[in-house]
Amino acid sequence: MVNFIVKGPFDVPLKEAANGARFIDVDKLHSLKADSNGSINKAGCYVFSWRAARGSLPIYVGKATGKILSEAFNARNLNNLAEFINNKRRGRLQIYIVFQDRIRLIANKTAIAELEEFLIGRAAIRNPNLINIHGNRPASWTIVGVANHGAGRPGATVQDFRKMLGIVRKTKPSSRPTALPTVIQPEVIEPSETESVPGPTESDLDEASKGSDGQSLSN
């Protein structure tokens, strides 16, 4: 099993020309080596992203069987990224690196190619307008209710199939208000509602002070 490790994101240094155009400052790219503790000089894949107020969005995925730093910032990528940057008003360019761990002799080209395809596929879901040409064509197939399909209510067979494959479908939170539990309040008895019990009268006290023979108990 070939292991890869992710590091980043790292801000890519930019500079501005006299005409206001922005592009990558190649003279300061060495800072990425220090920021990544040298990992950017290993083989693997890389993902350029654009971070703005609403979060980060992937814009380009590439691979390198040599050094990521050299491949990521080749002339073709520099031109494509410059065009992208100058179509954006706000935000900053960043790079994630996914390097192969513990390379003995040479990088595993097969594993790196498979990883690139995987990353392009995932990135294209987040951003269909990737700069990538290779590996970023729209799918020409669909499984109804499972993949590359439109809206619809899947049947029992499709639901079982998705569950078996571990495909989780995102659900929107319900707009219905959540029913609150019923709280039974204790009954409060007002003073005016309390039953009034009359006290003993003077004649009752006199009768109580006599014995059963009618004689006073105090004698």
C-alpha positions in Angstrom: 0.0 0.0 0.0 1.4 3.4 -1.0 0.8 6.1 1.5 0.4 9.8 0.7 0.4 12.7 3.2 -1.5 16.0 2.8 0.1 19.3 3.8 -1.2 22.8 3.4 -2.7 25.0 2.4 0.2 27.3 1.7 -0.2 30.8 0.3 1.4 31.2 -3.1 3.4 34.5 -3.3 2.0 37.0 -5.9 3.3 40.3 -7.2 1.6 43.1 -9.1 2.9 44.6 -12.4 2.8 48.3 -13.2 -0.4 47.8 -15.2 -2.1 46.2 -12.2 -1.9 42.6 -13.4 -1.1 40.0 -10.8 1.0 36.9 -11.3 3.0 34.4 -9.3 6.3 35.7 -7.9 8.7 32.9 -8.9 11.5 34.6 -7.0 9.8 33.9 -3.7 8.7 30.3 -4.4 11.5 29.0 -2.2 9.5 30.1 0.8 7.1 27.2 0.0 10.0 24.8 0.7 10.5 26.1 4.2 6.7 26.3 4.8 6.3 22.7 3.9 9.4 21.5 5.7 10.8 20.3 2.3 7.8 18.1 1.5 7.1 20.2 -1.7 10.3 18.8 -3.1 8.9 15.2 -3.0 6.8 13.3 -5.6 3.0 13.2 -5.5 0.1 15.4 -6.4 -0.9 19.0 -5.8 -4.1 21.0 -5.8 -4.2 24.8 -6.4 -7.2 26.4 -4.7 -8.6 29.9 -4.5 -9.6 31.1 -1.0 -12.1 33.9 -0.7 -14.7 35.1 1.9 -16.9 32.1 1.3 -14.2 29.4 1.6 -11.8 27.6 -0.6 -12.4 26.2 -4.1 -10.1 23.9 -6.1 -9.0 25.3 -9.4 -6.3 22.9 -10.7 -5.0 19.4 -9.9 -1.7 18.1 -11.0 0.9 15.3 -10.4 4.6 15.2 -10.2 6.8 12.0 -10.3 9.8 14.2 -9.5 9.6 17.4 -7.4 6.1 18.9 -6.8 7.6 22.4 -6.6 9.1 22.1 -10.1 6.1 20.6 -11.8 3.4 22.7 -10.1 5.1 26.0 -11.2 6.0 25.1 -14.7 5.5 27.6 -17.5 2.2 26.3 -18.6 0.7 26.4 -15.1 2.1 29.8 -14.4 0.3 31.2 -17.5 -3.0 29.4 -16.7 -2.9 30.5 -13.1 -2.1 34.1 -14.0 -5.1 34.2 -16.3 -7.3 32.8 -13.6 -6.0 35.2 -10.9 -6.6 38.3 -13.1 -10.2 37.4 -13.5 -10.7 37.5 -9.8 -11.0 40.7 -7.7 -10.6 39.3 -4.3 -9.0 36.2 -2.7 -5.7 34.5 -2.6 -4.0 31.6 -4.4 -3.1 28.6 -2.2 -1.6 25.1 -2.8 -2.1 21.8 -1.1 0.5 19.1 -1.5 -0.2 15.4 -1.3 3.2 13.7 -1.3 4.3 10.1 -1.3 5.6 8.9 2.0 8.8 6.9 2.3 10.1 6.8 -1.2 12.9 4.1 -1.4 14.3 4.4 -4.9 11.8 6.0 -7.3 8.2 7.4 -6.9 5.3 5.0 -7.6 4.1 6.4 -10.9 1.0 4.2 -11.0 -0.2 5.2 -7.6 0.5 8.9 -8.3 -1.5 8.7 -11.6 -4.4 7.0 -9.8 -4.3 9.6 -7.0 -4.4 12.4 -9.6 -7.5 10.9 -11.3 -9.2 10.6 -7.9 -8.4 14.2 -6.9 -9.6 15.6 -10.3 -12.8 13.7 -10.0 -13.5 15.0 -6.5 -12.4 18.5 -7.4 -14.6 18.6 -10.4 -17.6 17.9 -8.3 -16.8 21.0 -6.2 -15.8 23.1 -9.2 -16.9 22.0 -12.7 -14.8 24.8 -14.2 -11.4 23.4 -13.3 -8.4 24.6 -15.3 -7.6 20.9 -15.9 -8.3 19.5 -19.4 -7.1 16.0 -18.8 -9.4 13.9 -16.6 -12.0 16.7 -16.4 -14.5 15.8 -19.1 -18.2 15.4 -18.2 -19.4 11.9 -17.5 -21.1 10.2 -20.5 -23.1 7.8 -18.4 -25.6 7.8 -15.6 -27.1 5.3 -13.1 -30.7 6.5 -12.5 -31.1 7.4 -8.9 -27.4 6.6 -8.1 -24.8 8.7 -10.0 -24.7 11.5 -12.5 -28.5 11.8 -12.4 -31.0 14.5 -11.9 -33.6 15.0 -9.2 -36.0 12.2 -8.4 -37.3 9.9 -5.7 -35.3 6.6 -5.8 -37.2 3.3 -5.4 -36.5 0.6 -2.9 -34.0 -1.3 -5.1 -32.0 1.9 -5.7 -32.0 2.7 -2.0 -30.7 -0.7 -1.2 -28.1 -0.5 -3.9 -26.9 2.9 -2.6 -26.8 1.6 1.0 -24.8 -1.4 -0.1 -22.2 0.8 -1.8 -22.2 3.3 1.1 -23.3 6.1 -1.2 -24.8 8.8 1.1 -27.2 11.2 -0.5 -27.2 14.7 1.0 -30.5 15.8 2.3 -31.7 19.4 2.9 -32.7 20.3 6.4 -36.4 20.4 6.9 -38.1 23.8 6.9 -40.9 22.5 9.1 -40.8 23.8 12.7 -39.8 21.3 15.2 -42.6 20.3 17.6 -41.8 21.3 21.2 -42.6 18.9 24.0 -45.7 19.6 26.0 -45.0 20.9 29.4 -47.8 20.4 32.0 -47.9 23.3 34.4 -48.8 22.7 38.0 -52.3 23.9 39.0 -52.3 27.0 41.0 -55.2 27.4 43.5 -56.1 31.0 44.2 -56.8 32.0 47.8 -60.4 33.0 46.9 -61.0 29.5 45.6 -59.9 27.7 48.8 -62.8 26.2 50.7 -63.5 28.0 54.0 -63.9 25.7 57.0 -65.8 27.5 59.9 -64.3 27.3 63.4 -66.1 26.0 66.5 -68.8 28.2 68.1 -69.0 29.1 71.8 -71.9 26.6 72.4 -69.7 23.9 70.8 -67.0 24.6 73.3 -69.4 24.5 76.2 -70.8 21.1 75.2 -67.2 19.8 74.8 -66.4 20.9 78.4 -69.2 18.7 79.8 -69.1 15.0 80.3 -71.5 12.5 78.9 -73.7 13.0 82.0 -74.0 16.7 81.4 -71.7 17.6 84.3 -68.9 20.0 83.9 -65.5 18.3 83.5 -63.8 21.1 85.5 -65.6 20.2 88.7 
